[in-house]
Amino acid sequence: MTVSIMLVDDHPIVRAGLKAVFTSFEDIEVIAEASDGAEALDVLQQVTQNGTAPDAVIMDLQMKPMNGIEACRAITQAGGPPVLVLTTFDTQSDIVAAVEAGALGYLLKDAPPQQVHDAVLATAAGRRTLSPHITEVLLDRMRTPAPDLSPREIELLQALATGATNKQLAKQLFISEATVKTHLVHIYSKLGVDNRTAAIGVAREMRLI
């Protein structure tokens, strides 16, 4: 039995490489591709209407204008095919967000081809697949619950880690500098720190960013 899949990744060369890998397997067929979440939803709707919906969607995370987490949530809520996240991002926030959005599997792109192959078949069959590393990250989250940071605070922390000033943060997130300062106060309090350097360090240690 051949499993049909759709590849979703914003880098054409990555899609080409993945397609080459999957083509080498006799039991996996790539029937559709998309460069971001929004395009994935459109393509998925088209192939579904044509009666050729894929058995699984292989999804990257960081894409614009719609990222993989948003697309995964939309596909899951619509009762679409199961999603396997295949990405380079292994932060706790990304992993948890993807799982909460409905992703059935989560692997990193440096996984061995055979592991990716097995994960695709498992996902298509409706079985959850997490790499040992991803499982460990989730277990760490359960053993040591992360601070209750809001998605906005996580987003600000990620931008903060790039070295952006308060003015740059405000412009990037479309909020006022006063709001940035308020968010920072809340973040520092939740992380138990008193400055941005310490906040970034703790966030990275806890794999929040």
ZICORHU-V142170 format. One record per backbone hydrogen bond with DSSP energy under -1.0 kcal/mol. NH is the residue of the N-H (numbers start at 0). CO is the residue of the C=O. If there is no record, write none. Layout:
nh: (NH | NH)
co: (CO | CO)
//
This chain:
nh: (2 | 4 | 5 | 6 | 7 | 8 | 14 | 15 | 16 | 17 | 18 | 19 | 20 | 21 | 22 | 24 | 27 | 28 | 30 | 31 | 33 | 36 | 39 | 40 | 41 | 42 | 43 | 44 | 45 | 46 | 47 | 48 | 49 | 50 | 51 | 54 | 55 | 56 | 57 | 58 | 59 | 62 | 67 | 70 | 71 | 72 | 73 | 74 | 75 | 76 | 77 | 78 | 79 | 83 | 84 | 85 | 86 | 91 | 94 | 95 | 96 | 97 | 98 | 99 | 100 | 101 | 102 | 103 | 104 | 105 | 106 | 108 | 110 | 115 | 116 | 117 | 118 | 119 | 120 | 121 | 122 | 123 | 124 | 125 | 126 | 128 | 130 | 134 | 135 | 136 | 137 | 138 | 139 | 140 | 141 | 142 | 143 | 148 | 153 | 154 | 155 | 156 | 157 | 158 | 159 | 160 | 161 | 162 | 163 | 168 | 169 | 170 | 171 | 172 | 174 | 179 | 180 | 181 | 182 | 183 | 184 | 185 | 186 | 187 | 188 | 189 | 190 | 191 | 192 | 198 | 199 | 200 | 201 | 202 | 203 | 204 | 205 | 206 | 207)
co: (26 | 28 | 55 | 31 | 57 | 33 | 10 | 11 | 12 | 13 | 14 | 15 | 16 | 17 | 18 | 21 | 24 | 2 | 4 | 4 | 6 | 65 | 35 | 36 | 37 | 38 | 39 | 40 | 41 | 42 | 43 | 44 | 45 | 47 | 46 | 3 | 3 | 81 | 5 | 83 | 7 | 60 | 60 | 66 | 67 | 68 | 69 | 70 | 71 | 72 | 73 | 75 | 74 | 56 | 104 | 58 | 106 | 206 | 90 | 91 | 92 | 93 | 94 | 95 | 96 | 98 | 97 | 82 | 82 | 128 | 84 | 86 | 107 | 111 | 112 | 113 | 114 | 115 | 116 | 117 | 118 | 119 | 120 | 122 | 121 | 103 | 105 | 130 | 131 | 132 | 133 | 134 | 135 | 136 | 137 | 138 | 139 | 146 | 149 | 150 | 151 | 152 | 153 | 154 | 155 | 156 | 158 | 159 | 158 | 164 | 165 | 166 | 167 | 168 | 169 | 175 | 176 | 177 | 178 | 179 | 180 | 181 | 182 | 183 | 184 | 185 | 186 | 187 | 187 | 194 | 195 | 196 | 197 | 198 | 199 | 200 | 201 | 203 | 202)
//
